[in-house]
Amino acid sequence: MTSPHHAHDSLHGLILGDAFGDAWFTASSEPAEELWATRTLRPEPWLWTDDSAMALVLFAHLSNHGQIHPDALAAEFAAEYARDPHRKYGPSMHAVLKRIGAGEDWRTVTTEQFGGQGSYGNGAAMRVAPLGAWFAADLDAAAEQARLSALTTHAHPEAVAGAVAVAVAAALAAAGAAGEAPPRSEFLYEVAARLPDSEVRSLIRVAARFPVGTSVRHAAAVLGSGLRISAPDTVPFALWSAAGHLDDLPEALWQTVGGWGDRDTTCAIAAGVVAARTGTGAVPEGWWQAREPLPESSCWAPVPDRDSE
């Protein structure tokens, strides 16, 4: 059994988080931390990035196939990139998606990255929360489908672990939507228990041991918040932030962006996880008006309320 309603909510949360976070890449002369402390919203429009572009492709793929078909998904990522390559894709992804689009086998392309190690960037993790929500009823399926989706662009085990971690977190959030939110540490330990031995898992376990009341500044300093653009440097912080605000999507975004770092991606991940549980009904209307519109598609058009499932 799949959960397209939860996945739809996760997708829209992810895109909002991406655009919200990206708007906080302010000019150096602007007092970003002061604006953040006073909850001053950034000027519109809030533009979404490659995080959202790839999440939209992934959601459409699941809507069409019900599961991941790596050959087709890799081609779909490449086709979307060719259609709109100016969404802040990372340098390695420009090369990967161009080569796949030119007809090279994705397995060869991805495994040749970085001297044969494959990319361990955060690109596979940033887009995957809706997939986790889609498979909320089966955590093993969520993990395996996330692994398959990651390999189409990221061959490094840490990148795969990051994607699995986010998918499992979104699945847990969606599956527990009807009940009380678990404590932050419990949620993070449950995510870590589903991961292979990796730096991502180790840092999520570190995050789970933070005392109640740990500041976002301290969490970002210890875990990293995406400045290295790697899965280990991004996913643990984003999931720590999400796990502490599982019932409050706007607050999750405010707290996550306060880690600075790769703020569009950390906010996309955190919001995708939280929205899988809460939906997006608590988001102020002005935020939707500020967010750049989505391309037209029946895949992510409004769906019936969850109560009608």
C-alpha positions in Angstrom: 0.0 0.0 0.0 1.3 3.4 -0.9 0.6 6.9 0.4 0.3 9.4 -2.5 -1.5 11.9 -0.4 1.4 12.1 2.1 3.9 12.1 -0.8 2.0 15.0 -2.4 2.2 17.0 0.8 5.9 16.1 1.2 6.6 17.3 -2.3 4.9 20.7 -1.8 6.7 21.1 1.6 10.0 20.3 0.0 9.5 22.8 -2.8 8.4 25.5 -0.3 11.4 24.7 1.8 13.8 24.8 -1.1 12.5 28.2 -2.2 12.3 29.6 1.4 15.9 28.5 2.1 17.3 29.8 -1.2 15.8 33.2 -0.6 18.1 33.4 2.4 21.3 33.5 0.3 21.4 37.2 1.0 23.9 39.8 -0.1 26.9 40.0 2.1 26.0 43.5 3.2 22.6 42.4 4.6 22.3 41.5 8.3 21.0 38.0 7.6 21.1 36.8 11.2 19.4 39.9 12.5 16.6 39.5 9.9 16.3 35.8 10.8 16.1 36.6 14.5 13.2 39.0 13.9 11.5 36.6 11.6 11.6 39.0 8.7 10.7 37.2 5.5 12.8 37.6 2.4 11.5 39.6 -0.6 9.6 37.6 -3.2 9.8 35.8 -5.5 11.2 32.8 -3.8 12.7 30.8 -6.6 13.0 27.0 -6.3 16.2 25.2 -7.4 17.4 21.8 -8.7 16.2 20.3 -5.4 12.7 20.9 -6.5 13.2 20.2 -10.2 14.5 16.7 -9.4 11.9 16.1 -6.8 9.2 16.9 -9.3 10.7 14.4 -11.7 10.9 11.8 -9.0 7.3 12.3 -7.9 6.0 12.1 -11.5 8.0 8.9 -12.0 6.3 7.3 -9.0 2.9 8.5 -10.1 3.5 6.9 -13.5 5.2 3.7 -12.4 4.5 3.1 -8.7 8.2 2.2 -8.1 11.7 3.2 -9.2 12.8 2.1 -12.7 16.4 3.4 -12.6 17.0 3.4 -16.4 13.8 5.5 -17.0 14.4 7.7 -14.0 18.0 8.6 -15.0 16.7 9.5 -18.5 14.0 11.6 -17.0 16.4 13.5 -14.8 18.6 14.2 -17.8 15.6 15.4 -19.9 14.5 17.8 -17.1 18.0 19.2 -16.9 18.2 19.7 -20.6 14.8 21.5 -20.5 16.0 23.9 -17.7 19.6 23.7 -16.8 19.7 26.9 -14.8 18.3 25.7 -11.5 21.6 25.8 -9.6 22.7 22.2 -10.3 26.0 21.4 -8.8 29.1 21.3 -11.1 29.3 17.5 -11.1 25.6 17.1 -11.9 26.0 19.3 -14.9 28.5 16.8 -16.3 26.5 13.7 -15.2 23.2 14.8 -16.6 24.7 16.1 -19.8 26.4 12.7 -20.4 23.3 10.7 -19.6 21.3 13.0 -21.9 23.8 12.3 -24.7 23.1 8.6 -24.4 25.8 7.3 -22.1 24.8 4.6 -19.6 24.1 6.1 -16.2 26.0 3.4 -14.4 29.2 4.2 -16.2 28.7 7.9 -15.8 28.0 7.9 -12.1 30.7 5.4 -11.1 33.4 7.4 -12.9 32.8 10.5 -10.8 35.5 11.7 -8.5 38.2 9.2 -9.5 35.8 6.2 -9.5 34.4 6.9 -6.0 31.1 8.4 -7.3 29.6 11.6 -5.9 28.8 11.7 -2.2 27.0 15.0 -2.6 23.6 15.8 -1.1 21.7 15.7 -4.4 20.1 12.3 -3.9 19.0 13.2 -0.4 17.5 16.6 -1.3 14.9 15.2 -3.6 13.8 12.0 -2.0 11.4 12.9 0.9 8.3 12.4 -1.2 9.5 8.9 -2.1 9.8 8.0 1.5 6.3 9.4 2.2 5.0 7.4 -0.8 6.2 4.1 0.8 5.2 5.1 4.4 3.5 1.7 4.9 6.7 -0.2 4.2 10.0 1.1 5.6 12.0 -1.6 3.9 10.5 -0.6 0.5 11.1 3.1 1.3 14.8 2.3 2.0 15.3 0.1 -1.1 13.4 2.5 -3.5 15.5 5.4 -2.1 18.7 3.4 -2.8 17.7 2.8 -6.4 16.7 6.4 -6.9 20.0 7.6 -5.5 22.2 5.4 -7.7 20.9 7.0 -10.9 23.1 10.1 -10.1 25.2 9.3 -7.0 27.3 6.1 -6.7 29.1 6.8 -3.5 27.7 4.8 -0.5 27.5 8.0 1.7 25.2 9.7 -0.9 23.1 6.6 -1.0 23.0 6.4 2.9 21.9 10.1 2.9 19.0 9.4 0.5 17.9 6.3 2.5 18.0 8.3 5.7 15.8 11.1 4.4 13.4 8.6 2.8 13.1 6.6 6.0 12.5 9.8 8.0 9.7 10.9 5.7 8.2 7.4 5.8 8.2 7.4 9.6 6.8 11.0 9.7 4.0 10.0 7.4 3.2 6.7 9.1 2.9 8.4 12.4 0.8 11.3 11.3 -2.2 10.2 13.3 -0.4 9.9 16.6 1.7 12.0 18.9 5.1 13.1 17.5 8.0 11.0 19.0 10.8 12.7 20.9 13.6 14.0 18.7 16.1 11.5 19.9 13.8 8.5 19.5 12.9 9.5 15.9 16.6 9.9 15.0 17.6 6.6 16.5 14.9 4.9 14.6 16.1 6.4 11.3 19.7 5.5 12.1 18.7 1.9 12.8 17.6 1.5 9.2 20.9 2.7 7.7 24.1 0.9 6.6 27.3 1.6 8.5 28.3 5.1 7.3 29.3 8.5 8.4 25.7 9.6 7.8 24.4 7.0 10.3 27.1 7.9 12.8 26.3 11.6 12.7 22.6 11.0 13.0 23.3 9.0 16.2 25.4 12.0 17.4 22.5 14.3 16.7 20.2 11.9 18.6 22.4 12.3 21.7 22.2 16.1 21.8 20.6 17.4 25.0 17.1 18.9 24.9 17.5 22.6 24.2 20.6 22.3 22.0 20.7 25.4 19.8 20.6 25.4 16.0 24.0 27.1 16.0 25.6 24.4 18.0 23.9 21.6 16.0 25.2 23.1 12.8 28.7 23.6 14.2 28.9 19.9 15.2 27.0 18.2 12.4 27.7 20.7 9.6 24.9 22.2 7.6 25.8 21.6 4.0 28.7 23.9 3.5 30.7 21.0 2.0 27.6 20.0 -0.1 28.1 16.4 1.0 25.5 14.0 2.3 27.2 13.5 5.7 27.6 17.3 6.1 23.9 18.0 5.2 21.5 15.1 6.1 22.2 14.7 9.8 21.6 18.4 10.5 18.5 18.6 8.3 17.0 15.5 10.0 17.9 16.8 13.5 16.0 20.0 12.7 13.0 18.2 11.2 12.8 15.8 14.2 12.5 18.6 16.6 9.6 20.3 14.8 7.5 17.4 13.4 4.2 19.2 14.1 5.2 22.6 12.9 6.3 23.1 9.3 6.8 26.9 9.4 8.9 26.6 12.6 10.9 23.8 11.1 11.8 26.1 8.2 12.8 29.0 10.5 15.0 26.8 12.6 16.6 24.9 9.7 17.5 28.1 7.8 19.2 29.3 11.0 21.9 26.7 10.4 22.9 28.7 7.3 25.1 26.4 5.2 23.4 24.9 2.1 20.1 26.4 3.2 17.9 25.6 0.2 18.8 22.0 0.5 18.6 21.7 4.3 15.2 23.4 4.2 14.0 21.2 1.4 15.0 18.0 3.3 13.5 19.2 6.6 10.3 20.5 5.1 9.8 17.4 3.0 10.0 15.2 6.1 7.7 17.4 8.3 5.1 18.0 5.6 4.8 14.3 5.1 3.3 14.3 8.6 1.6 17.6 8.9 0.5 18.5 5.4 1.0 22.1 4.4 -2.2 23.7 5.8 -0.4 25.7 8.5 1.8 27.5 6.0 0.8 31.3 5.8 -0.8 32.2 2.6 1.8 34.8 1.9 4.5 32.2 1.7 2.7 30.4 -1.2 2.3 33.7 -2.9 6.0 34.4 -2.6 7.0 31.0 -3.9 7.6 30.7 -7.6 4.8 28.8 -9.3 5.2 25.3 -10.4 5.0 24.1 -14.0 1.6 22.7 -14.9 1.1 19.0 -14.4 -1.7 16.8 -13.2 0.8 14.8 -11.1 1.2 17.5 -8.4 -2.2 19.1 -8.7 -4.3 19.3 -5.5 -5.6 15.9 -4.3 -8.5 15.1 -2.0 -8.1 15.5 1.7 -6.4 12.7 3.6 -9.6 11.9 5.3 -11.1 10.7 2.0 -8.4 8.1 1.4 
